[in-house]
């Protein structure tokens, strides 16, 4: 307890020590106080005030995220209590944790919706947040309204809607490590059709160097993103929306190296095979909304397609042990229809149905070099893998809220039935040393189905002075499925399946919004019981998922915004969770902490705003923020860990009617930390490579200039 209090005091006091040098942006920390009073939140599928939603909720606008010319979801770690998204790795697999619950691989524990369109897979979670209206992050299960992908939380992103007047906004940014960023957004209305076209481009040389390739950079990145959004406002309260988004990205390989070596040289790796990951992603949607006097009708259809190609030095060493070439394609179609009552004094309701079809195909080629004896138990030169998984699902849901049984009371109950079926077609072939042709080894055609009832209950009591108390109970659920690769090479028996997992979340909370919008406070306590956890396992041929055991997580969260005096605003958010196994297939792991989830997250900031009448600018804002993360364990034995660390950020922002200028710095003290660690399979025979890791980002600086017409 003393340790936790010291951490809280550090977050509370540190910004005050740096008040004289604080720097930031006019729409960032300063605007949050007003924003939480005035915004409406649609993550409950209807427009509500944050004080009317009986769950822990954080609302973020684009400039609430310190630093970065083009931020993404990884940058909200710490800002959202008990939310952590790994900053390293590739877009292919970005571990995400909420309240201690998550996974390194497989289906994420947090649902993601962008303008009402679901995003199912983590390879699509990392994209530019350059034209964002707001981000709503709900903690705890949201499966009653959103299904299996939101087992312990939901991120709902709303982009800026197309305007009714011509407008043009652009931004050019530069940053450390030869990074460059460009954005362009055009509103082009044509009578009843409002059009918005947007584009972004990012490129960075990266900061990891590869010893094997004469210090060549090993983690360059490049991406571009084009988007169209259109809205048609027809008569009698009809609104038709349509949109399309195409994203291309290229990244270097995982920057893993021996932990002991990284402690001496933080940004050096030693690969013999150049590694990379390329992703192409297309998303499109059609929405129809009709508002009536008594009810509203909503229709949302979406289609997405993605193609990935990965080249990987899978042993992460200079030795010629194991290389991996992977290609995948995916098609996803979703359809949702719902009806909602108009808001009334005494009750409201929502009913709906949701269905999806997903087709995923993976092709692997694994090649084994002259040093393969450090990994393989058999004489093998190459292996090919083919995996095709087809998943179909359908769900029906309903929710009703009863109000004013006594003044300020709201009682809500919801229920969803979720069903899906999965079909697997898998085969692999081996080219044994000395052989001239591939031989079939594993083959499997399997079917699984999963179904669940997903209830939730909540109670909310509001008072006129801006105070509300709430309690809720909700069930979270994530379906099972099939792994995409076999790790057992010593046997021709294959079992790629894993089962569903579920949890119950119990939560109580307090919300206070001051009448004059000067002070906002939200707090929550939670307890989670997690059954049949799907865990990540690093095997001989690659990662896989298996059901390991049962875990519990309990903790608390706090969000605070306070306008201390006019123009000076203080923000503070913190989350603590204690997540551990109470049952595990490996009994020795019982009582151990859940991997990857920081014991605490925290974010504190101080922002000062002043009017400015110079060089076309109208406002100047200065802010300083500190983000902190508690102890993380990276293996279930709890031997690989990162101790608590804190990152200091600064921002300067000048804004005007037609021009904005932003200067920023992140991790100014160049704090060293590990963002990931793992046990390398080749370490069984080469102990110096058993503990591998990746260093976190160094100090970075950047600036951007934006224009508005």
C-alpha positions as CSV (number, residue, x, y, z in Angstrom):
1,X,0.0,0.0,0.0
2,X,2.9,2.4,0.8
3,X,4.3,1.7,-2.7
4,X,1.0,2.6,-4.3
5,X,0.7,5.8,-2.3
6,X,4.2,7.0,-3.3
7,X,3.3,6.4,-7.0
8,X,0.1,8.4,-6.6
9,X,1.9,11.3,-4.9
10,X,4.4,11.4,-7.7
11,X,1.7,11.7,-10.3
12,X,-0.1,14.4,-8.3
13,X,2.9,16.5,-7.4
14,X,5.2,16.2,-10.4
15,X,3.3,18.6,-12.8
16,X,3.3,21.3,-10.1
17,X,7.1,21.2,-10.0
18,X,7.3,21.8,-13.7
19,X,4.6,24.5,-13.9
20,X,6.9,27.3,-15.0
21,X,8.1,25.3,-18.1
22,X,4.8,23.6,-18.9
23,X,3.9,23.4,-22.6
24,X,0.9,22.0,-24.7
25,X,-2.1,22.6,-27.1
26,X,-5.3,24.6,-26.9
27,X,-7.5,21.7,-27.6
28,X,-5.6,19.2,-25.5
29,X,-5.6,19.0,-21.7
30,X,-7.3,22.4,-21.2
31,X,-10.4,21.4,-23.3
32,X,-11.0,18.1,-21.5
33,X,-12.8,19.8,-18.6
34,X,-15.4,21.4,-20.9
35,X,-15.5,18.4,-23.2
36,X,-16.6,15.9,-20.5
37,X,-19.6,18.1,-19.7
38,X,-20.7,19.0,-23.3
39,X,-20.0,15.9,-25.4
40,X,-22.5,13.2,-26.1
41,X,-21.3,9.6,-26.1
42,X,-22.8,7.0,-28.5
43,X,-20.9,3.9,-27.4
44,X,-24.2,2.6,-25.8
45,X,-25.7,2.9,-29.4
46,X,-27.6,6.0,-28.5
47,X,-26.5,9.6,-27.7
48,X,-26.0,10.0,-23.9
49,X,-24.1,12.3,-21.5
50,X,-21.1,10.6,-19.8
51,X,-22.9,11.0,-16.5
52,X,-25.8,8.8,-17.8
53,X,-23.6,5.8,-18.6
54,X,-23.2,3.4,-15.7
55,X,-19.7,2.2,-16.6
56,X,-16.2,3.5,-16.3
57,X,-15.7,5.8,-19.3
58,X,-12.9,8.0,-20.7
59,X,-13.5,10.4,-23.6
60,X,-10.4,11.7,-25.5
61,X,-10.1,14.2,-28.4
62,X,-7.3,14.1,-30.9
63,X,-5.2,16.7,-29.1
64,X,-5.6,15.1,-25.7
65,X,-2.7,12.8,-26.8
66,X,0.6,14.4,-26.0
67,X,3.3,14.6,-28.7
68,X,3.3,12.7,-32.0
69,X,2.4,14.3,-35.4
70,X,0.1,11.4,-36.3
71,X,-0.8,9.4,-33.1
72,X,-2.5,6.0,-33.0
73,X,-4.3,3.9,-30.4
74,X,-1.0,2.9,-28.8
75,X,-0.5,6.5,-27.6
76,X,-3.6,6.4,-25.3
77,X,-1.9,3.9,-23.0
78,X,-1.7,5.5,-19.6
79,X,-4.2,8.3,-20.5
80,X,-7.0,5.7,-20.1
81,X,-6.8,4.1,-16.7
82,X,-5.8,0.4,-16.7
83,X,-5.5,0.4,-20.5
84,X,-2.2,-0.8,-22.1
85,X,-1.4,-1.3,-25.7
86,X,2.2,-2.4,-26.5
87,X,4.1,0.3,-28.4
88,X,6.6,-2.1,-30.0
89,X,6.0,-5.0,-32.3
90,X,4.3,-4.9,-35.7
91,X,0.8,-3.9,-36.8
92,X,0.3,-7.7,-37.3
93,X,0.0,-8.3,-33.6
94,X,-0.3,-5.5,-31.0
95,X,-1.0,-6.9,-27.5
96,X,-3.8,-5.0,-25.7
97,X,-4.8,-5.2,-22.1
98,X,-7.7,-3.8,-20.1
99,X,-7.9,-4.2,-16.3
100,X,-5.3,-6.9,-16.4
101,X,-7.3,-8.9,-19.0
102,X,-5.9,-9.4,-22.5
103,X,-3.9,-11.5,-24.9
104,X,-0.6,-11.3,-26.9
105,X,-2.1,-13.1,-29.9
106,X,-5.6,-13.9,-31.2
107,X,-8.8,-12.0,-30.9
108,X,-8.3,-8.8,-28.8
109,X,-10.2,-8.4,-25.5
110,X,-11.3,-4.8,-26.4
111,X,-13.8,-4.2,-29.2
112,X,-13.1,-1.4,-31.7
113,X,-15.7,0.5,-33.8
114,X,-14.9,3.3,-36.2
115,X,-18.0,5.4,-37.2
116,X,-20.2,2.4,-36.2
117,X,-18.2,-0.1,-38.2
118,X,-16.6,-3.0,-36.3
119,X,-12.9,-3.8,-36.6
120,X,-12.4,-7.5,-35.7
121,X,-8.7,-8.2,-35.9
122,X,-5.6,-6.6,-34.2
123,X,-3.8,-6.3,-37.5
124,X,-6.2,-3.4,-38.3
125,X,-6.1,-1.7,-34.8
126,X,-3.1,0.6,-35.6
127,X,-3.9,3.5,-37.9
128,X,-3.5,7.3,-37.9
129,X,-5.8,9.3,-35.7
130,X,-5.6,12.4,-37.8
131,X,-9.2,13.4,-38.4
132,X,-10.8,12.4,-35.1
133,X,-13.8,14.0,-33.3
134,X,-13.5,11.9,-30.2
135,X,-12.5,8.5,-28.8
136,X,-14.8,6.8,-26.3
137,X,-13.2,4.1,-24.2
138,X,-15.6,2.0,-22.0
139,X,-14.0,-0.4,-19.5
140,X,-15.6,-3.7,-18.5
141,X,-17.6,-6.1,-20.7
142,X,-19.7,-4.5,-23.5
143,X,-20.7,-7.9,-25.0
144,X,-24.4,-7.4,-24.5
145,X,-24.5,-4.7,-27.2
146,X,-21.3,-5.5,-29.0
147,X,-20.7,-9.2,-28.8
148,X,-17.6,-11.5,-28.3
149,X,-15.0,-8.9,-29.4
150,X,-15.6,-6.7,-26.4
151,X,-15.1,-9.2,-23.6
152,X,-13.6,-6.5,-21.3
153,X,-14.0,-3.1,-23.0
154,X,-14.8,-1.1,-26.1
155,X,-13.1,1.7,-28.0
156,X,-15.6,3.7,-30.1
157,X,-13.9,6.2,-32.5
158,X,-15.9,8.9,-34.1
159,X,-14.3,10.8,-37.0
160,X,-15.2,14.4,-37.9
161,X,-18.3,14.4,-40.1
162,X,-18.3,15.9,-43.6
163,X,-19.1,19.6,-43.3
164,X,-21.8,21.6,-45.1
165,X,-19.3,24.2,-46.3
166,X,-16.1,23.9,-48.3
167,X,-13.1,23.5,-46.1
168,X,-9.5,22.4,-46.5
169,X,-7.1,21.4,-43.7
170,X,-3.6,20.2,-44.1
171,X,-0.6,19.4,-41.8
172,X,3.1,18.8,-42.4
173,X,5.2,17.4,-39.6
174,X,8.8,16.3,-39.0
175,X,10.3,14.4,-36.0
176,X,13.4,12.5,-34.8
177,X,14.9,9.7,-36.8
178,X,14.1,11.3,-40.1
179,X,10.4,11.0,-39.6
180,X,7.9,12.9,-41.8
181,X,4.1,13.2,-41.6
182,X,1.5,14.7,-44.0
183,X,-2.2,15.1,-43.7
184,X,-4.9,16.6,-46.0
185,X,-8.6,16.8,-45.4
186,X,-11.1,18.4,-47.8
187,X,-14.8,19.0,-47.2
188,X,-16.7,19.3,-50.5
189,X,-20.5,19.5,-50.2
190,X,-22.7,19.1,-53.2
191,X,-26.3,20.1,-52.4
192,X,-27.7,17.3,-50.1
193,X,-24.5,15.2,-50.4
194,X,-21.7,16.2,-48.0
195,X,-18.3,14.8,-49.1
196,X,-15.1,14.5,-47.2
197,X,-11.8,13.3,-48.7
198,X,-8.7,12.8,-46.5
199,X,-5.2,11.5,-46.9
200,X,-2.2,10.9,-44.6
201,X,1.4,9.7,-45.2
202,X,4.0,8.7,-42.7
203,X,7.7,7.7,-43.0
204,X,10.4,7.1,-40.5
205,X,14.0,5.7,-40.7
206,X,13.6,4.0,-37.3
207,X,16.0,3.9,-34.4
208,X,17.1,0.2,-34.2
209,X,20.3,-0.8,-36.0
210,X,21.2,-4.2,-37.3
211,X,24.8,-5.3,-36.6
212,X,24.7,-8.0,-39.2
213,X,23.8,-5.5,-42.0
214,X,26.6,-3.0,-41.1
215,X,24.3,-0.9,-38.8
216,X,21.5,-0.7,-41.3
217,X,18.2,0.4,-39.7
218,X,16.0,-2.5,-38.9
219,X,12.7,-0.9,-38.0
220,X,11.8,1.7,-40.8
221,X,8.2,2.4,-41.3
222,X,6.1,3.8,-44.1
223,X,2.3,4.1,-44.5
224,X,-0.4,6.0,-46.4
225,X,-4.1,6.2,-45.8
226,X,-6.8,7.5,-48.1
227,X,-10.4,7.9,-47.0
228,X,-13.8,9.0,-48.4
229,X,-16.9,9.8,-46.3
230,X,-20.2,10.9,-47.6
231,X,-23.5,11.8,-46.0
232,X,-26.9,12.3,-47.7
233,X,-29.5,14.1,-45.7
234,X,-32.8,13.1,-47.3
235,X,-36.3,14.2,-46.3
236,X,-38.3,13.1,-43.3
237,X,-35.2,12.6,-41.1
238,X,-33.4,10.1,-43.3
239,X,-29.6,10.1,-43.3
240,X,-27.5,7.8,-45.6
241,X,-23.8,7.4,-44.9
242,X,-21.2,5.8,-47.1
243,X,-17.5,5.5,-46.8
244,X,-14.3,3.8,-47.9
245,X,-10.8,3.7,-46.5
246,X,-7.6,2.2,-47.9
247,X,-4.4,1.8,-45.9
248,X,-1.0,0.5,-47.0
249,X,1.8,0.1,-44.5
250,X,5.3,-1.3,-44.4
251,X,7.3,-2.0,-41.2
252,X,10.7,-3.5,-40.5
253,X,10.8,-6.8,-38.5
254,X,10.5,-7.3,-34.7
255,X,13.4,-5.6,-32.9
256,X,14.1,-8.6,-30.6
257,X,17.6,-9.3,-29.3
258,X,19.2,-10.9,-26.2
259,X,18.2,-9.0,-23.1
260,X,21.7,-8.8,-21.6
261,X,22.9,-7.3,-24.9
262,X,20.1,-4.7,-25.0
263,X,21.0,-3.5,-21.5
264,X,24.3,-2.5,-23.0
265,X,23.2,-1.3,-26.4
266,X,19.5,-0.4,-26.3
267,X,18.9,-0.2,-30.0
268,X,21.0,-2.9,-31.6
269,X,19.8,-6.2,-33.1
270,X,21.7,-8.9,-35.0
271,X,19.6,-10.5,-37.7
272,X,21.0,-12.5,-40.7
273,X,17.7,-12.2,-42.6
274,X,16.1,-8.8,-43.4
275,X,12.6,-8.9,-41.9
276,X,9.6,-6.9,-42.8
277,X,5.8,-6.7,-42.6
278,X,3.6,-5.3,-45.3
279,X,-0.2,-4.7,-44.9
280,X,-2.9,-3.6,-47.3
281,X,-6.4,-2.9,-45.8
282,X,-9.6,-1.8,-47.4
283,X,-12.8,-1.0,-45.4
284,X,-16.1,0.2,-46.7
285,X,-19.6,0.8,-45.2
286,X,-23.1,1.8,-45.9
287,X,-25.4,3.1,-43.2
288,X,-29.0,4.2,-43.1
289,X,-30.7,6.0,-40.2
290,X,-34.3,7.1,-39.9
291,X,-35.4,9.1,-36.9
292,X,-39.0,9.1,-35.9
293,X,-41.1,10.6,-33.2
294,X,-41.2,7.4,-31.2
295,X,-38.4,5.2,-32.5
296,X,-35.2,5.3,-34.7
297,X,-34.1,2.7,-37.3
298,X,-30.4,2.0,-37.9
299,X,-28.8,-0.1,-40.6
300,X,-25.1,-0.7,-41.0
301,X,-23.4,-2.9,-43.6
302,X,-19.7,-3.2,-43.9
303,X,-17.1,-5.0,-45.9
304,X,-13.3,-5.2,-45.3
305,X,-10.5,-6.9,-47.1
306,X,-6.9,-7.2,-45.9
307,X,-3.7,-8.7,-47.3
308,X,-0.5,-9.3,-45.3
309,X,3.0,-10.4,-46.1
310,X,5.6,-11.0,-43.5
311,X,9.3,-12.0,-43.8
312,X,10.8,-13.0,-40.5
313,X,14.1,-14.1,-39.1
314,X,12.2,-16.3,-36.7
315,X,15.2,-17.1,-34.4
316,X,16.1,-13.4,-34.0
317,X,19.9,-14.1,-34.2
318,X,22.8,-13.9,-36.6
319,X,22.7,-17.7,-36.9
320,X,21.0,-19.3,-39.9
321,X,18.4,-21.3,-37.9
322,X,14.9,-20.6,-39.0
323,X,13.2,-18.1,-41.4
324,X,9.5,-17.6,-42.0
325,X,7.6,-16.3,-45.0
326,X,3.9,-15.7,-44.4
327,X,1.1,-14.4,-46.6
328,X,-2.5,-14.0,-45.6
329,X,-5.8,-12.7,-47.0
330,X,-9.0,-12.0,-45.2
331,X,-12.6,-11.0,-46.2
332,X,-15.0,-9.8,-43.6
333,X,-18.7,-8.9,-44.1
334,X,-20.8,-7.5,-41.2
335,X,-24.5,-6.5,-41.0
336,X,-26.3,-4.9,-38.1
337,X,-29.9,-3.7,-37.8
338,X,-31.4,-2.1,-34.7
339,X,-34.4,-0.2,-33.5
340,X,-34.3,2.3,-30.6
341,X,-37.0,4.1,-28.7
342,X,-37.0,7.8,-28.6
343,X,-35.8,9.2,-25.2
344,X,-38.6,9.4,-22.7
345,X,-38.8,10.3,-19.1
346,X,-39.6,6.9,-17.8
347,X,-38.0,4.3,-20.1
348,X,-36.0,3.5,-23.2
349,X,-35.2,0.4,-25.1
350,X,-32.9,-1.0,-27.9
351,X,-33.3,-4.2,-29.9
352,X,-31.1,-5.4,-32.7
353,X,-29.5,-8.2,-34.6
354,X,-25.9,-8.6,-35.9
355,X,-24.3,-11.1,-38.3
356,X,-20.9,-11.5,-39.8
357,X,-18.9,-13.7,-42.2
358,X,-15.1,-13.9,-42.1
359,X,-12.9,-15.9,-44.4
360,X,-9.2,-16.0,-43.5
361,X,-6.5,-17.8,-45.5
362,X,-2.8,-18.2,-44.4
363,X,0.1,-19.6,-46.3
364,X,3.5,-20.2,-44.6
365,X,6.9,-21.2,-45.9
366,X,9.5,-22.0,-43.2
367,X,13.1,-22.6,-44.2
368,X,15.7,-24.1,-42.0
369,X,19.4,-23.2,-42.5
370,X,22.8,-24.7,-41.6
371,X,22.3,-24.0,-37.9
372,X,18.9,-25.7,-37.7
373,X,20.2,-28.2,-35.2
374,X,19.8,-25.5,-32.5
375,X,16.0,-25.8,-32.9
376,X,14.8,-28.9,-34.7
377,X,14.5,-32.5,-33.4
378,X,14.4,-33.8,-37.0
379,X,16.4,-33.3,-40.3
380,X,14.2,-30.7,-42.0
381,X,14.9,-28.2,-44.8
382,X,11.5,-26.6,-45.5
383,X,7.9,-26.8,-44.3
384,X,4.8,-25.3,-46.0
385,X,1.6,-24.6,-44.2
386,X,-1.9,-23.8,-45.5
387,X,-4.7,-22.7,-43.2
388,X,-8.2,-21.6,-44.2
389,X,-10.6,-20.7,-41.5
390,X,-14.2,-19.6,-42.2
391,X,-16.2,-18.1,-39.4
392,X,-19.9,-17.2,-39.4
393,X,-21.9,-15.7,-36.6
394,X,-25.3,-14.3,-35.7
395,X,-26.6,-12.6,-32.6
396,X,-29.7,-10.9,-31.3
397,X,-29.7,-8.4,-28.4
398,X,-32.0,-6.3,-26.4
399,X,-31.7,-3.7,-23.6
400,X,-34.2,-1.8,-21.6
401,X,-33.8,1.1,-19.1
402,X,-36.4,2.0,-16.5
403,X,-36.2,5.5,-15.1
404,X,-37.7,7.5,-12.3
405,X,-39.1,4.8,-10.1
406,X,-37.8,7.4,-7.7
407,X,-36.1,10.7,-8.6
408,X,-32.8,10.2,-10.4
409,X,-32.9,6.4,-10.6
410,X,-32.2,4.4,-13.8
411,X,-32.3,0.6,-13.8
412,X,-31.0,-1.1,-17.0
413,X,-31.0,-4.8,-18.0
414,X,-29.8,-6.3,-21.3
415,X,-29.3,-9.7,-22.9
416,X,-27.6,-11.0,-26.0
417,X,-27.5,-14.4,-27.6
418,X,-24.3,-15.0,-29.6
419,X,-23.7,-17.9,-31.9
420,X,-20.9,-18.7,-34.3
421,X,-19.5,-21.6,-36.2
422,X,-15.9,-22.1,-37.4
423,X,-14.7,-24.4,-40.2
424,X,-11.0,-25.3,-40.5
425,X,-9.1,-26.6,-43.5
426,X,-5.5,-27.2,-42.6
427,X,-2.5,-29.1,-44.2
428,X,1.3,-28.9,-44.1
429,X,4.1,-30.6,-45.9
430,X,7.7,-31.2,-45.1
431,X,10.9,-31.3,-47.2
432,X,13.2,-33.5,-45.3
433,X,17.0,-33.2,-45.6
434,X,18.2,-35.2,-48.6
435,X,14.7,-35.6,-50.1
436,X,13.7,-34.2,-53.5
437,X,10.0,-33.6,-52.8
438,X,7.6,-32.4,-50.1
439,X,5.8,-35.0,-48.1
440,X,2.3,-34.4,-46.5
441,X,2.6,-34.5,-42.7
442,X,-0.4,-32.9,-41.0
443,X,-3.9,-32.6,-42.4
444,X,-7.1,-31.6,-40.7
445,X,-10.7,-30.6,-41.5
446,X,-12.6,-29.5,-38.4
447,X,-15.8,-27.7,-37.4
448,X,-16.6,-26.0,-34.1
449,X,-19.5,-24.0,-32.9
450,X,-19.8,-21.7,-29.9
451,X,-22.8,-20.0,-28.3
452,X,-23.4,-17.9,-25.2
453,X,-26.0,-15.8,-23.4
454,X,-24.5,-12.5,-22.4
455,X,-26.5,-10.5,-19.7
456,X,-25.8,-7.3,-18.0
457,X,-27.5,-5.4,-15.2
458,X,-26.8,-1.8,-14.0
459,X,-28.2,0.7,-11.4
460,X,-27.6,4.4,-11.6
461,X,-28.6,7.1,-9.1
462,X,-28.2,10.8,-10.1
463,X,-28.6,13.9,-8.0
464,X,-29.1,17.5,-9.2
465,X,-25.7,18.7,-7.9
466,X,-23.9,16.6,-10.6
467,X,-23.2,13.6,-8.5
468,X,-24.1,10.0,-9.6
469,X,-23.4,6.6,-8.2
470,X,-23.7,3.4,-10.2
471,X,-23.2,-0.4,-10.0
472,X,-23.1,-2.9,-12.7
473,X,-22.7,-6.7,-13.3
474,X,-21.8,-7.9,-16.8
475,X,-20.7,-11.1,-18.5
476,X,-17.8,-11.0,-21.0
477,X,-17.2,-13.7,-23.6
478,X,-14.8,-14.6,-26.4
479,X,-15.4,-17.5,-28.7
480,X,-12.8,-20.2,-29.3
481,X,-11.3,-21.2,-32.6
482,X,-8.3,-22.7,-34.3
483,X,-4.6,-21.9,-34.3
484,X,-3.1,-21.2,-37.7
485,X,0.1,-23.4,-37.3
486,X,1.1,-26.7,-35.8
487,X,4.0,-26.5,-33.3
488,X,4.2,-30.3,-32.6
489,X,6.6,-31.7,-35.2
490,X,7.5,-34.9,-33.4
491,X,4.0,-36.3,-34.0
492,X,1.6,-36.5,-36.9
493,X,-1.3,-36.0,-34.5
494,X,-2.7,-32.5,-34.9
495,X,-5.1,-30.6,-32.6
496,X,-5.3,-26.9,-33.5
497,X,-8.4,-26.0,-31.5
498,X,-8.9,-24.0,-28.4
499,X,-12.1,-23.3,-26.4
500,X,-14.0,-20.2,-25.5
501,X,-13.3,-18.0,-22.5
502,X,-15.6,-16.0,-20.3
503,X,-15.6,-13.6,-17.4
504,X,-17.9,-11.8,-15.0
505,X,-17.2,-8.2,-14.1
506,X,-18.6,-6.5,-10.9
507,X,-18.2,-2.8,-10.7
508,X,-19.2,0.2,-8.6
509,X,-18.4,3.8,-9.4
510,X,-18.9,7.5,-8.7
511,X,-19.1,10.4,-11.2
512,X,-19.1,14.1,-10.4
513,X,-19.4,17.0,-12.9
514,X,-19.4,20.4,-11.3
515,X,-22.2,22.8,-12.4
516,X,-19.7,25.4,-13.6
517,X,-17.6,22.9,-15.5
518,X,-14.5,23.5,-13.4
519,X,-14.0,20.1,-11.8
520,X,-14.8,16.6,-13.0
521,X,-14.2,13.4,-11.2
522,X,-14.9,9.7,-12.0
523,X,-13.8,6.7,-9.9
524,X,-14.5,3.0,-10.1
525,X,-13.8,-0.2,-8.2
526,X,-14.0,-3.6,-10.0
527,X,-13.6,-7.3,-9.5
528,X,-13.2,-9.8,-12.5
529,X,-13.5,-13.6,-12.4
530,X,-11.9,-14.9,-15.7
531,X,-12.5,-18.6,-16.7
532,X,-10.6,-20.7,-19.3
533,X,-8.2,-18.0,-20.2
534,X,-6.8,-18.1,-23.8
535,X,-3.1,-17.6,-23.4
536,X,-0.3,-17.0,-25.9
537,X,2.4,-19.7,-26.2
538,X,5.6,-19.3,-28.2
539,X,6.3,-22.7,-29.8
540,X,9.0,-24.1,-32.0
541,X,7.3,-23.0,-35.3
542,X,5.6,-19.9,-34.0
543,X,2.9,-18.5,-31.6
544,X,-0.2,-20.4,-30.7
545,X,-3.2,-20.1,-28.3
546,X,-4.3,-22.5,-25.6
547,X,-6.7,-22.5,-22.7
548,X,-4.6,-22.3,-19.6
549,X,-6.7,-21.8,-16.5
550,X,-8.6,-19.3,-14.4
551,X,-7.6,-15.9,-13.1
552,X,-9.0,-13.0,-11.1
553,X,-8.4,-9.3,-11.3
554,X,-9.4,-6.5,-8.9
555,X,-8.5,-2.9,-8.7
556,X,-9.6,0.7,-9.0
557,X,-9.5,3.7,-11.4
558,X,-9.6,7.5,-11.1
559,X,-10.1,10.3,-13.7
560,X,-9.9,13.9,-12.6
561,X,-9.9,17.2,-14.5
562,X,-9.6,20.5,-12.5
563,X,-9.5,24.1,-13.7
564,X,-7.4,25.4,-10.8
565,X,-7.7,29.0,-11.9
566,X,-8.8,30.4,-15.2
567,X,-6.5,29.1,-18.0
568,X,-4.7,26.7,-15.7
569,X,-5.9,23.1,-15.9
570,X,-4.7,20.0,-14.1
571,X,-5.6,16.4,-15.2
572,X,-4.9,13.2,-13.5
573,X,-5.8,9.6,-14.3
574,X,-4.7,6.4,-12.6
575,X,-5.6,2.7,-12.7
576,X,-4.4,-0.2,-10.5
577,X,-5.1,-3.9,-11.1
578,X,-4.0,-7.0,-9.3
579,X,-4.4,-9.8,-11.9
580,X,-3.3,-13.3,-11.1
581,X,-4.0,-17.0,-11.7
582,X,-5.8,-18.9,-9.0
583,X,-5.9,-22.1,-11.2
584,X,-3.5,-23.1,-14.0
585,X,-2.7,-26.2,-16.0
586,X,0.9,-25.8,-14.6
587,X,0.3,-25.8,-10.9
588,X,3.5,-23.9,-10.2
589,X,2.1,-20.8,-12.0
590,X,-0.9,-20.5,-9.6
591,X,-0.6,-17.2,-7.8
592,X,1.5,-15.7,-10.6
593,X,0.7,-12.4,-12.2
594,X,-1.0,-12.2,-15.7
595,X,1.6,-11.4,-18.4
596,X,1.9,-8.1,-20.2
597,X,-0.5,-6.1,-18.0
598,X,1.1,-3.3,-16.0
599,X,0.2,-3.3,-12.3
600,X,-0.7,0.3,-12.6
601,X,-1.1,3.0,-15.3
602,X,-1.0,6.7,-14.7
603,X,-1.1,10.0,-16.5
604,X,-0.8,13.5,-15.0
605,X,-0.7,16.9,-16.8
606,X,-0.7,20.6,-16.2
607,X,-1.8,23.0,-19.0
608,X,-1.8,26.8,-19.2
609,X,-3.5,28.7,-21.9
610,X,-3.1,32.4,-22.8
611,X,-4.4,34.6,-25.6
612,X,-1.8,35.6,-28.3
613,X,-1.9,38.3,-30.9
614,X,1.1,37.8,-33.0
615,X,2.1,36.4,-36.4
616,X,-1.4,35.3,-37.1
617,X,-1.8,33.3,-33.9
618,X,-4.6,33.7,-31.4
619,X,-3.8,31.3,-28.6
620,X,-0.8,29.8,-26.9
621,X,-1.0,26.7,-24.7
622,X,1.8,25.1,-22.7
623,X,1.6,21.7,-21.0
624,X,3.7,19.0,-19.4
625,X,2.6,15.5,-18.8
626,X,4.0,12.4,-17.1
627,X,2.9,8.8,-18.0
628,X,3.8,5.9,-15.8
629,X,3.5,2.1,-16.0
630,X,3.8,-0.4,-13.2
631,X,5.6,-3.8,-13.0
632,X,5.0,-6.0,-16.1
633,X,5.7,-9.7,-16.3
634,X,6.3,-11.2,-19.8
635,X,6.3,-14.9,-19.0
636,X,4.0,-17.0,-16.9
637,X,6.8,-18.1,-14.7
638,X,7.1,-14.4,-13.8
639,X,10.9,-14.4,-14.4
640,X,11.0,-11.9,-17.2
641,X,9.7,-8.5,-16.0
642,X,10.0,-4.7,-16.4
643,X,10.1,-2.6,-13.3
644,X,7.9,0.6,-13.0
645,X,8.9,3.5,-15.2
646,X,7.8,7.0,-15.9
647,X,7.9,9.0,-19.2
648,X,8.0,12.8,-19.3
649,X,6.4,14.7,-22.2
650,X,6.2,18.4,-23.2
651,X,4.1,20.3,-25.8
652,X,3.9,23.8,-27.2
653,X,1.0,24.8,-29.3
654,X,0.3,28.0,-31.1
655,X,-3.1,28.3,-32.8
656,X,-4.8,30.8,-35.1
657,X,-7.8,31.1,-37.4
658,X,-5.9,29.8,-40.4
659,X,-2.6,28.3,-39.0
660,X,-1.5,26.1,-36.1
661,X,2.1,25.3,-35.0
662,X,3.0,22.5,-32.6
663,X,6.3,21.5,-31.0
664,X,6.6,18.4,-28.9
665,X,8.9,16.1,-27.0
666,X,8.3,12.6,-25.6
667,X,10.3,10.6,-23.1
668,X,12.5,13.7,-22.6
669,X,14.7,12.0,-20.0
670,X,15.4,9.1,-22.5
671,X,14.2,6.5,-20.0
672,X,15.3,3.0,-20.8
673,X,12.7,0.2,-20.5
674,X,11.6,-3.0,-22.2
675,X,8.4,-3.0,-24.1
676,X,8.4,-6.8,-24.6
677,X,10.3,-9.9,-23.5
678,X,10.0,-13.6,-24.5
679,X,11.8,-17.0,-24.2
680,X,13.3,-17.9,-27.6
681,X,13.0,-21.6,-28.5
682,X,16.6,-21.7,-29.7
683,X,17.6,-20.7,-26.2
684,X,17.2,-24.3,-25.0
685,X,20.5,-25.0,-26.7
686,X,21.9,-21.5,-26.8
687,X,21.3,-20.1,-23.3
688,X,22.6,-16.6,-24.2
689,X,19.5,-16.2,-26.5
690,X,16.9,-17.7,-24.2
691,X,15.8,-14.3,-22.8
692,X,15.0,-12.0,-25.7
693,X,13.4,-8.5,-25.6
694,X,12.7,-5.2,-27.3
695,X,13.7,-1.8,-25.9
696,X,11.0,0.9,-25.6
697,X,11.2,4.1,-27.6
698,X,14.0,6.6,-26.9
699,X,13.6,10.4,-26.5
700,X,11.9,11.9,-29.6
701,X,11.2,15.5,-30.7
702,X,9.0,16.8,-33.4
703,X,7.1,19.8,-34.8
704,X,4.2,20.3,-37.2
705,X,2.5,23.2,-39.0
706,X,-1.2,23.0,-40.0
707,X,-3.2,25.3,-42.2
708,X,-7.0,25.7,-42.4
709,X,-9.1,27.3,-45.2
